[in-house]
Every structure is written in structure tokens, then in C-alpha cells.
Amino acid sequence: LFLAQRSHRRGPPADQNSSLFVANDSYKKDPHAAAVPSAMYSLREATLAMLVWSLCVGSAMAKYGGLGIFVQHGMNRTSYVSRLVAAMPWTAFTAMCALVGGHMLSIKTWASQRDRGVSTVARDFSMSTGALTTDLNDLKERWTKRGVLGWAARQTVFLLLHSGAILYNFTPGPLVDTFGGAVVDFLFACLMSAIVLHVQGEITLKRRKTYAAACFHGCVILLTMTFGFIYFDLNHQPVVNALAVAVVRAVMHGDLIEFKITVICCFVEMKRVSTWIYNAAVYLPRFKAVARVIVPESQVNDDDDDDDDAGASISSVVIGGVVGGGDGRITFSSNTLDRLATQGRVGENKAREIVWDSEQSKKDVAHAISLKGSLPPWLQPETFSQAGLLRALNTKYAKCERRAALLLQESPQTDLVVRASGRRALVFRLREPRLNVKLAPLIVVDDVPNYVPEMHSMDAARFLAHYCCIRTTSMFLLLALVHAMREDYDSELPPCISGGCWELDRFRFSEREVKDLPDFVRRYKQFIDVWWPALIIGLPYEVALFQASAVDGRYVLVEGSLASRRGSTDVELPAFPVQVTPYDAYSAYTASTVPAAERALNIEAFRECLVERSDAELINGVREHFA
């Protein structure tokens, strides 16, 4: 009986969103195959599978006699999560989600993915079946070929084995064989369920040790769960408020395009007054020794393939021309503006697709409004009406379109009211991609280079001269600091913060390894050209343009310049200051009595903390990795 032939078909992978919670009738199964793993397994594998199976759902077997586990719920429709819930006691299900989901959401797991090269900056902290599939493919390759696996990666494999999702040879196990779908569906179901259970107080995730997806898609999923639009009812059945999920996605599409265009406006106004001039030629004689070595062009692709239009993969080769180009004009990428022109009002279009007059939609609206006490200001009852939602999105998109038209003029303009005199500065507030909000103290950047040439495959002497040239810029320091957060501190804020202020006395951070410099140089170029301003090297941030007051030494926020979006935090972000006092010298910054929330340190103060590579180290590194 145990080795009987499988009489069902494994279902397709679930869609990479909340569809695992949504009932569907595409999963049909012979109930008599409930306790029967496939005959594809050898006797040894089958024995192991049965042992794992008994640990995973043995209690459910006893309760339902191995048959009722697949009794269909309500109009012959069930979801993947519903089947998992039905297969075991509720306490077992919550414990499994806490263990498996908590592990997959942990910073250690993300760091493992980063170190194994299965995550890119664009997909860092992503929440999708696509990201999990990439991870699983790498784990399978390493596991079956006895490759090196760190602790977190081994733990992922062991959890899959002990849950019955895979067999020892990484083929699908009895859990997949029984419940359908794919291995990634099980991981994704546990991951999403863990967050829902955490929000409902059934389990407790470690908020400081749990990553929060920073990509657009992940932010939408996390917030819909955080707001209570996906939940387990009193009967422990998963419920999805489909209308509310659609509303959140539509609103966040509008928020994202507004954020990115606002960043472009801020950068353009800073580039207009930049005093930095590109001159790599002065560094060239220092690196003639490696003139015959060729440094390959970076192959990184940080394309935000689904932040504006989920599922649309757009190559960096065919989008994002550069406005300007070293001829004195303002230089920036038209990537974001091109998307707005070609894709249109994505959020508004999605809002128009919502069906508002069905009975289920009316119930969804009533449920969403009942949660108004816990919803943020940008998601109040009027947002859950067709007229209110479209009105809000029209206002947002109209503003973006006006700004895009100004930016694309022969001489790029913005609608920011900036005086001709008075120093300008960008004020950044970095934060960690975590469920909770932990913000870095304010950082001032007072010069954004207008033009830096594109670096293609070239001899090492020219490449290193180019690198040393951009190393003198403030933007280099900012990106080096953020890169250190991602690589050296596993995306946490650097350990040089005390009492809400920077404390740099003993802080040091390093440049990237020489082998990684082509990627860093490419990302530097993309960031100063605001090619992809949604994140900064994969991490969330806020930025605004400030200008020196004509009255005192403070800087005042330029109206309309704040680029801020909540992302996937479990609470709203604190208000951004409307005035700051910038300090160029660290000594003056530490001696100041200005409140920490209004005190901003010039990024140039971090230059003494940067451990720069000597010319000899750069030359030796080039020879080692590229010769």
C-alpha cells in the first residue's frame, strides 16, 4: 500500500503573492492517495519518507484516518495553506510556521543568500517565490554535489528534510507529493503564515532579527499582512481581503513613482550647483604598471523588474537613456520617466480594475473600514471607495507627470522653489530593512557630481584612475558606508551610533575588495544618475533637499522635496525634520546642543573613518583577480 502508484498530478507552483491563502479549485486529488507517497521513491527513500511523514502529520493521520485530510472545504475549494492547517493540530501548524518561516525570514538566512550569490542588490530582502526558487536551486546544487554549506543553509535543508518537503537527494518529498504544488510553495506558505501569525499574536518573531522585504512586491505583501488584510479566522482558516490588498497595491504604486521622481528632482537641483569636476587623468600615471591588464565590465543588473509593474522584466539595455552627458547640461537617467511614459498610471489602472459592487467586495470594504483605528493616515476609509481611491491616485500621478515634463525639457527644470543664493544640501536618513523602525542619524551630502562617464571594459590603469577620481566625492563615502552596512554588518546600522547621534571616534569601515570594484563603480554611476532611486544599494532610505536659511545657520526643508515611503516597517516612520543644523566638522557636531533629531553630520566627516586601499594594494588586487 505504501508503495502504491501515485494517482494524482503535482500542481503548478503558487503565484508569488498571497495566492497561497486564496481558495482555488485547480487542485484535484484522489483522497485514497492521501497516505501514499509516490512509487518514484526507492524503498530506502520511502522508509525515510514515512519516518519524516509520521513526524510531520502523524497526529492528523490518526485523527482523520488518512482520508479526511483531503476533504474539501466549502464549495469544493481549498487553498494550500488550508490544506496544511487541516493536516495537523493548530499548535503543530503554528510551531512549524514559527520554526520554518522564522528561519527563512531571519537575517542569518539572508546573509547566507548574499554570501552564496543567490541574491542581487535589486532583489535583496525580496519576498517572492522567484527569490526562494533561486535559493533552493543553489542549495540543491551544493547539497547534491557536496558543496560547502554554512550553518543557515544547512538549517534550511534540514528543515525541508524534517518537514517532508524533500528527500535526502533533494527530490520532492511526501509533503509535496501529498499537498501538491512545489517545494517552494511550502517554504513560502510557512514564511507568509509566520508573519500573519506574528501579527495576530499567535507566535512571536524576533523583530530585530527578522528581515523586511525592501522591494516593492515584498513591501506590499508585508503591509497587507501587517494591516490585518490577510489573517486566520476563529476556525483557523486563512482569509484574504482581496479588495483591500488591491487597494494597498494601487496606492503603493503611486507612492513609489512619486518617491522616485522626487529623488530625481532633488538630485537635479544639487547637480545644478555642483563644483566637482571629473579629472581621472591626474591619477593615471600612478597605475601605468597594470596598463596591459583588462578589467571586465560589471555584469550586475540591479533592474527593479517589478516595482512599477509586477512581472514586467525590463533590460537595462533598452531603457533609461541619460539626459545630458558631459556637455555642461544636467545629467541624469530617464529610466523612471520613461517608465511613467510607457507604462502610464500603473496604480490608477490597477485601481480601475477593482470590482466594487459585488457582495464580497462590500464585505471586504466593511472589514477594511473596521480596522481604521490601526491603519496609517494614507489608508483611511475614503481610500476604500472607488471615488476616493481614484481621486487620491489622480492627484499623485498628475503631480508626477508635471514633474516629468519639466525634467525632460531641453534644460531640465523642477517645481522645487530653491533660491539662487544659499547653500544646498541633501539630507539622508538611512534605515535597516527590518520589521521595526531603527533610523540612522541624519547625514548631509553637499555636492552631487553632475557628470561621471560610463565605465566599460578597459585597461586597469584607466579603471583605477577612474576609481580614485570618484573616491574623492561625497557620494562615494555615502555609498561605501551603505555597502559596509549590507556586507559587513548584515544590513544593520553601523555600530557608531549613540544617543541618536553619530559617534565616529573608534569607527572604521573599508572599501570593497578589488574584485568587487567594477560592481561598485557601476552602482555608483547608477546612483548619482538616479537610474534606480527606489533603494540605495538594496537598502531603504529617505532623502530631502535643504537650503541654508538667510537668517541663521540652519538649513530649511525645501517644500515638496521630501522623498519618504514607509516600506515594510510594522509602524509608520517618524516625521522627517523640517529644519536641520549641519556640521562639517565632527568636533562641532559632538559639542552641539542642538537636539539629535535636528543635527546632521556632513558625510565628509566619515572620510577619516574610511580605510582606503593604497596604490600598491589596488595594483596587486588587479593583478590577482583580472590578469
C-alpha positions in Angstrom: 0.0 0.0 0.0 2.8 2.4 0.9 4.5 2.0 -2.5 1.2 2.2 -4.4 1.3 4.2 -7.7 0.6 7.8 -7.3 -2.7 8.7 -8.8 -2.6 12.5 -8.8 -0.7 15.2 -10.6 1.6 17.6 -8.8 0.1 21.1 -9.1 1.9 24.1 -10.5 3.9 26.5 -8.3 1.8 29.0 -6.5 1.7 32.6 -7.7 4.3 34.7 -5.9 1.8 36.6 -3.7 -1.0 35.9 -1.3 -2.5 33.3 -3.6 -1.3 30.5 -1.3 -4.0 31.8 1.0 -6.7 32.0 -1.7 -9.0 29.2 -2.3 -9.0 27.6 -5.7 -10.4 24.5 -7.3 -7.4 23.8 -9.5 -6.1 21.2 -7.1 -7.9 17.9 -7.5 -6.7 14.8 -5.8 -7.7 11.2 -5.2 -8.4 11.0 -1.5 -7.2 7.4 -1.4 -3.7 8.6 -2.2 -3.6 10.7 1.0 -1.1 8.5 2.8 0.6 7.2 -0.2 3.9 8.8 -1.3 4.9 8.2 -4.9 6.3 4.9 -6.3 9.1 7.0 -7.7 10.8 6.7 -4.3 13.2 3.8 -3.6 12.5 1.5 -0.7 15.2 3.3 1.4 13.8 6.7 0.4 10.3 5.6 1.1 11.2 4.3 4.6 12.8 7.7 5.4 9.8 9.5 3.9 7.5 7.5 6.1 9.5 8.4 9.2 9.5 12.1 8.3 5.8 11.9 7.3 4.9 10.4 10.7 6.7 13.2 12.5 5.1 15.9 10.3 1.5 14.8 10.2 1.2 11.7 12.2 -1.4 13.1 14.5 -3.5 14.2 11.6 -3.3 10.7 10.2 -4.6 9.3 13.4 -7.4 11.8 13.6 -8.6 11.6 10.0 -7.7 8.0 9.3 -5.5 9.2 6.4 -8.5 10.2 4.3 -10.3 13.2 5.8 -7.1 15.2 5.4 -8.2 15.9 1.9 -11.8 16.5 2.5 -12.5 19.7 0.6 -13.8 22.7 2.4 -16.7 24.9 1.3 -17.9 24.6 -2.2 -15.0 22.2 -3.1 -12.4 25.0 -2.9 -9.3 24.9 -0.7 -6.1 26.8 -0.6 -2.6 25.4 0.0 -2.4 26.9 3.5 -5.9 25.5 4.3 -4.6 22.0 3.4 -1.6 22.5 5.7 -3.8 23.7 8.5 -6.2 20.7 8.1 -3.3 18.2 8.1 -2.2 18.8 11.7 -3.3 20.3 15.0 -3.3 24.1 15.1 -0.5 24.2 17.7 1.6 22.0 15.4 0.9 24.3 12.4 1.9 27.4 14.3 5.0 25.8 15.7 6.0 24.7 12.2 5.5 28.2 10.8 7.5 29.7 13.6 10.3 27.3 13.0 10.4 27.2 9.2 9.1 30.7 8.5 11.1 32.3 11.2 14.3 30.7 9.9 13.6 31.8 6.3 12.9 35.3 7.5 16.0 35.5 9.6 18.9 37.8 8.9 21.2 34.8 9.0 19.3 33.2 6.2 19.5 36.4 4.1 23.3 36.7 4.9 23.7 33.1 3.6 21.9 34.0 0.4 24.0 37.1 0.0 27.3 35.2 0.6 26.2 32.4 -1.8 25.5 35.0 -4.5 21.8 34.0 -4.9 20.5 37.5 -4.1 21.3 40.6 -6.1 21.1 44.1 -4.8 17.8 44.6 -6.7 16.3 41.6 -5.1 17.7 41.9 -1.6 15.1 41.4 1.0 12.6 40.2 -1.6 9.5 38.3 -0.8 8.6 36.1 -3.8 8.6 32.5 -4.9 11.1 33.6 -7.5 13.6 34.6 -4.9 13.1 31.4 -2.9 13.4 29.3 -6.1 16.8 30.8 -6.8 17.9 30.0 -3.3 16.6 26.4 -3.5 18.3 25.8 -6.8 21.6 26.8 -5.3 21.1 24.7 -2.2 20.2 21.7 -4.3 23.4 22.2 -6.4 25.6 22.5 -3.4 23.8 19.7 -1.4 23.9 17.1 -4.2 27.4 17.8 -5.2 28.7 18.0 -1.6 29.4 21.7 -1.8 30.2 23.9 1.1 27.1 25.0 3.1 27.2 27.4 6.0 25.0 27.0 9.1 22.0 28.8 7.9 22.0 27.0 4.5 22.3 23.6 6.2 19.5 24.6 8.6 17.2 25.3 5.6 18.0 21.9 4.1 17.4 20.1 7.4 14.1 21.9 7.9 13.0 20.8 4.4 14.1 17.2 5.2 12.4 17.0 8.6 9.2 18.5 7.3 9.0 16.0 4.4 9.2 18.7 1.7 12.3 17.0 0.2 14.1 13.6 0.4 17.8 13.3 1.1 18.6 13.5 -2.6 16.7 16.8 -2.8 13.8 15.4 -4.8 10.3 16.3 -3.8 9.2 14.5 -0.6 5.9 13.2 0.7 4.6 16.6 1.8 4.9 17.9 -1.8 3.6 14.6 -3.1 0.6 14.8 -0.9 -0.3 18.5 -0.9 0.7 19.3 -4.5 2.5 22.5 -5.5 6.3 22.6 -5.3 8.9 22.7 -2.5 9.0 26.5 -2.8 5.2 26.7 -2.1 5.7 25.0 1.3 8.5 27.5 2.2 6.5 30.4 1.0 3.4 29.3 2.9 5.4 28.9 6.1 7.1 32.2 5.6 3.9 34.2 5.0 1.9 32.3 7.6 4.6 33.1 10.2 4.1 36.9 9.6 0.3 36.6 9.8 0.6 34.6 13.0 3.1 37.1 14.4 0.7 40.0 13.7 -2.2 38.1 15.3 -0.1 37.3 18.4 -0.1 33.5 17.9 3.7 33.4 17.6 6.5 35.9 18.2 9.1 36.7 15.7 12.3 38.5 16.7 11.7 41.8 15.1 15.3 42.9 15.2 16.4 39.6 13.7 13.7 39.4 11.0 14.2 41.0 7.6 11.5 43.0 6.0 11.4 42.9 2.2 12.5 46.2 0.7 11.4 45.5 -2.9 8.1 46.9 -3.9 6.4 43.5 -4.2 7.6 42.4 -0.7 6.6 45.7 0.9 3.0 45.3 -0.4 2.7 41.7 0.9 4.2 42.6 4.3 1.9 45.6 4.7 -1.3 43.8 3.7 -0.5 41.2 6.4 0.6 43.9 9.0 -2.6 45.8 8.4 -4.7 42.6 9.0 -6.0 42.2 5.5 -4.7 38.6 5.5 -5.5 36.7 8.7 -6.6 33.4 10.2 -10.3 33.4 11.4 -11.6 31.8 14.6 -11.8 28.5 12.8 -8.1 28.8 11.9 -8.9 29.2 8.2 -6.9 31.7 6.2 -8.8 34.7 4.9 -7.7 37.3 2.3 -9.4 40.6 1.9 -8.8 40.7 -1.8 -10.2 44.2 -2.3 -8.0 45.7 0.5 -5.0 44.0 -0.9 -5.7 45.5 -4.4 -6.2 49.0 -2.8 -2.9 48.8 -0.9 -1.0 47.7 -4.1 -2.6 50.5 -6.2 -1.8 53.2 -3.5 1.8 51.9 -3.1 2.4 52.0 -6.9 1.5 55.7 -6.8 3.7 56.2 -3.7 6.7 54.6 -5.4 6.7 56.6 -8.6 6.2 59.8 -6.5 9.2 58.8 -4.3 11.5 58.1 -7.3 10.6 61.3 -9.2 11.0 63.4 -6.1 14.5 61.9 -5.6 15.3 62.9 -9.2 14.2 66.4 -8.6 16.4 66.7 -5.5 19.4 65.3 -7.4 18.9 67.6 -10.3 18.8 70.7 -8.1 22.0 69.5 -6.4 23.7 68.7 -9.7 22.9 72.2 -10.9 25.3 73.7 -8.3 27.9 71.0 -8.2 31.5 72.2 -8.2 33.2 68.8 -8.6 34.9 68.2 -11.9 35.8 64.8 -13.3 39.6 64.5 -13.9 40.8 61.0 -13.8 43.8 61.8 -15.9 45.8 63.1 -12.9 45.7 59.6 -11.3 46.6 57.7 -14.5 50.5 57.8 -14.1 50.2 56.0 -10.7 48.8 52.9 -12.4 50.8 52.5 -15.6 52.2 49.2 -14.3 48.9 47.5 -15.0 48.0 49.2 -18.2 48.0 45.8 -20.0 45.6 44.2 -17.6 41.9 44.4 -18.7 39.2 45.0 -16.1 36.0 43.4 -17.3 32.7 45.4 -17.4 30.5 44.8 -14.4 27.7 42.3 -15.1 25.5 43.3 -12.2 21.9 44.0 -13.1 20.0 45.9 -10.4 17.0 46.3 -12.5 13.8 46.9 -10.4 11.9 44.5 -12.6 8.6 44.5 -10.8 8.5 47.7 -8.7 6.3 49.6 -11.1 4.6 46.8 -13.0 4.7 43.4 -11.3 6.0 40.8 -13.7 7.5 43.2 -16.2 11.1 42.4 -16.7 12.9 45.3 -18.5 16.5 45.1 -19.5 18.8 47.9 -18.6 20.0 47.9 -22.2 16.7 49.2 -23.6 15.6 51.7 -21.0 16.9 54.7 -19.2 18.7 56.9 -21.5 20.8 59.7 -20.0 19.7 63.3 -20.2 22.9 65.3 -20.6 26.3 63.8 -21.0 29.4 65.8 -20.1 28.5 68.9 -22.2 27.5 71.1 -19.2 23.9 70.0 -19.2 22.4 68.4 -16.1 23.0 64.6 -16.3 20.5 62.1 -15.1 18.9 58.8 -16.2 15.5 59.0 -17.8 14.7 55.4 -16.7 12.0 56.3 -14.2 10.5 59.0 -16.5 10.5 56.6 -19.5 8.6 54.0 -17.4 6.0 56.6 -16.4 5.5 57.5 -20.1 5.4 53.9 -21.4 3.5 52.1 -18.6 1.2 55.0 -17.7 -0.5 55.3 -14.4 0.0 51.8 -13.2 -1.5 52.2 -9.7 -4.6 54.1 -11.1 -5.1 51.5 -13.8 -5.0 48.7 -11.2 -7.5 50.7 -9.1 -9.9 50.9 -12.1 -9.8 47.1 -12.3 -11.2 46.6 -8.8 -14.8 45.4 -8.7 -16.6 47.4 -6.1 -20.2 46.3 -6.4 -20.1 42.6 -5.6 -21.3 41.3 -2.3 -17.9 40.0 -1.4 -16.4 43.4 -2.2 -18.9 45.1 0.0 -17.9 42.8 2.8 -14.2 43.5 2.1 -14.8 47.2 2.3 -16.6 46.9 5.6 -13.8 44.8 7.0 -11.2 47.3 5.9 -13.0 50.2 7.4 -13.5 48.3 10.7 -9.7 48.4 11.0 -9.4 52.2 10.5 -8.1 52.7 14.1 -4.9 50.8 13.3 -4.4 51.9 9.7 -2.0 54.7 8.7 -3.2 58.2 7.6 -2.6 57.4 3.9 -5.0 54.4 4.1 -8.2 55.7 5.7 -11.9 54.9 5.0 -12.2 57.2 2.0 -9.4 55.2 0.3 -11.7 52.2 0.3 -14.2 53.7 -2.1 -13.8 53.9 -5.8 -14.2 57.7 -6.0 -11.8 58.3 -3.0 -9.1 56.0 -4.3 -9.2 57.3 -7.9 -9.2 60.9 -6.6 -6.1 60.3 -4.5 -4.2 58.5 -7.2 -5.1 61.1 -9.9 -3.7 63.8 -7.7 -0.4 61.8 -7.1 0.0 60.8 -10.8 -0.8 64.3 -12.1 2.0 65.7 -9.9 4.4 63.1 -11.2 3.5 63.8 -14.8 4.0 67.6 -14.3 7.4 67.0 -12.8 8.4 64.5 -15.5 7.5 67.1 -18.2 9.7 69.7 -16.5 12.6 67.3 -16.1 12.5 66.3 -19.8 12.8 69.8 -21.1 16.0 70.8 -23.1 17.2 72.4 -19.9 15.8 70.2 -17.1 13.7 72.0 -14.5 11.9 71.1 -11.3 9.0 72.6 -9.4 11.0 72.9 -6.2 11.3 76.5 -5.1 15.0 77.0 -4.5 16.7 80.4 -4.1 19.6 81.2 -6.4 21.8 82.0 -3.3 22.2 79.9 -0.2 24.0 76.6 0.1 22.0 73.5 -0.7 22.4 70.0 0.7 20.7 66.6 0.5 19.9 65.2 3.9 19.7 61.4 4.1 18.1 59.2 6.7 19.2 55.6 6.3 17.3 52.7 7.9 17.5 49.0 8.3 15.3 46.6 6.3 13.6 45.2 9.4 10.0 44.9 10.6 10.8 47.5 13.3 12.0 51.0 12.7 15.6 51.8 13.5 16.8 55.0 11.9 20.3 56.3 11.4 21.2 59.9 12.4 20.9 62.5 9.7 23.7 62.7 7.0 24.4 65.7 4.9 25.7 65.5 1.3 26.5 68.9 -0.1 27.7 68.0 -3.6 26.3 65.6 -6.1 28.6 65.2 -9.2 26.8 66.2 -12.4 28.7 64.0 -14.8 30.7 60.8 -14.4 31.5 58.8 -17.6 30.3 55.2 -18.0 33.0 52.6 -17.4 33.1 49.8 -19.9 35.7 47.0 -20.2 39.1 48.9 -20.1 42.7 48.6 -19.1 43.3 48.6 -15.3 45.3 51.8 -15.3 42.3 53.8 -16.6 39.9 51.9 -14.4 41.9 52.6 -11.2 42.4 56.2 -12.2 38.6 56.5 -12.6 38.1 54.8 -9.3 40.5 57.1 -7.4 38.8 60.1 -9.0 35.3 59.2 -7.8 36.7 58.2 -4.4 37.1 61.9 -3.7 33.4 62.6 -3.9 30.9 62.8 -1.0 28.6 60.3 -2.8 31.4 57.8 -2.8 31.6 58.0 1.0 27.8 57.6 1.3 27.7 54.5 -0.9 30.8 53.0 0.8 29.0 53.4 4.1 25.8 51.8 2.9 27.8 49.0 1.2 29.5 48.3 4.5 26.1 48.1 6.2 25.0 45.5 3.7 28.2 43.5 3.5 29.9 43.9 6.8 27.0 44.4 9.2 24.4 42.2 7.6 22.2 45.3 6.7 22.2 46.6 10.2 23.1 50.2 11.0 26.8 50.6 11.7 28.0 50.3 15.3 28.8 54.0 15.6 25.6 55.5 16.9 24.9 56.6 20.5 22.1 58.7 21.8 20.7 59.3 18.4 24.0 60.8 17.1 27.0 59.6 15.2 29.9 58.5 17.3 32.9 58.1 15.0 35.9 58.1 17.4 36.6 54.4 17.0 34.6 53.6 13.9 36.3 52.3 10.8 34.9 50.9 7.5 36.6 49.7 4.4 36.4 50.0 0.7 35.2 47.0 -1.2 37.6 44.2 -2.3 39.4 44.9 -5.5 37.5 42.1 -7.3 34.2 43.8 -6.4 35.2 47.3 -7.5 33.7 47.0 -11.1 30.3 46.3 -9.5 30.7 49.2 -7.0 31.7 51.6 -9.7 28.7 50.7 -11.8 26.4 51.1 -8.8 28.0 54.5 -8.0 27.3 55.7 -11.6 23.7 54.4 -11.5 23.0 56.1 -8.1 24.4 59.6 -8.9 22.4 59.4 -12.2 19.3 58.4 -10.2 18.8 55.4 -12.5 17.1 53.4 -9.9 16.4 55.6 -6.8 13.9 53.2 -5.1 16.6 51.9 -2.8 20.2 52.7 -2.1 22.3 49.6 -2.7 19.3 47.5 -1.7 18.5 49.3 1.5 15.6 51.7 2.2 16.2 55.4 2.9 14.7 58.9 3.0 16.1 62.0 1.4 15.1 65.7 1.1 16.6 68.9 -0.3 17.5 71.6 2.3 18.8 75.1 1.8 20.6 77.4 4.1 18.4 79.9 5.9 19.0 83.6 5.1 18.6 84.3 8.9 20.7 81.8 10.8 23.0 78.8 10.2 20.2 76.3 10.0 19.0 74.6 6.8 15.3 74.6 5.9 13.4 71.8 4.1 12.6 72.8 0.5 8.8 72.3 0.2 7.9 69.3 -1.9 11.3 67.8 -1.8 10.9 65.1 0.8 11.1 61.6 -0.7 9.9 59.2 2.0 7.9 55.9 1.9 7.1 53.6 4.7 8.2 50.4 3.1 7.6 47.3 5.1 8.0 48.5 8.6 5.4 47.5 11.2 4.8 51.1 12.2 4.8 54.5 10.5 8.1 56.3 10.1 8.8 59.2 12.4 8.3 62.7 10.9 11.3 64.0 8.9 12.6 67.2 10.4 11.7 70.5 8.6 14.9 72.2 9.7 18.4 70.9 10.5 21.7 72.2 11.6 24.5 70.8 9.5 28.0 70.3 10.8 31.1 69.9 8.6 33.4 69.1 11.5 32.8 66.1 13.7 34.1 68.0 16.8 31.5 70.7 16.4 28.8 68.1 15.8 29.6 66.3 19.1 29.8 69.5 21.0 26.5 70.8 19.7 23.4 71.3 22.0 21.0 71.1 19.1 18.5 68.2 19.5 19.8 65.0 18.0 16.8 64.8 15.6 17.8 68.1 14.0 21.6 67.6 14.0 23.1 66.5 10.7 26.7 65.4 10.1 28.4 66.0 6.8 29.3 62.7 5.1 32.9 64.1 4.6 33.4 63.7 8.3 33.4 59.9 7.7 36.4 60.1 5.4 38.8 59.8 8.4 37.0 56.5 9.2 37.4 55.1 5.7 40.3 52.6 5.4 41.5 53.4 1.9 43.4 50.9 -0.2 46.9 52.1 -1.2 48.0 52.2 -4.8 50.1 49.1 -4.2 47.0 47.2 -2.9 44.9 48.3 -5.8 47.6 47.2 -8.3 48.2 43.9 -6.6 44.5 43.2 -6.4 44.0 43.9 -10.1 46.8 41.5 -11.0 45.4 38.8 -8.7 41.8 39.0 -10.0 42.0 40.3 -13.5 45.4 39.5 -15.0 
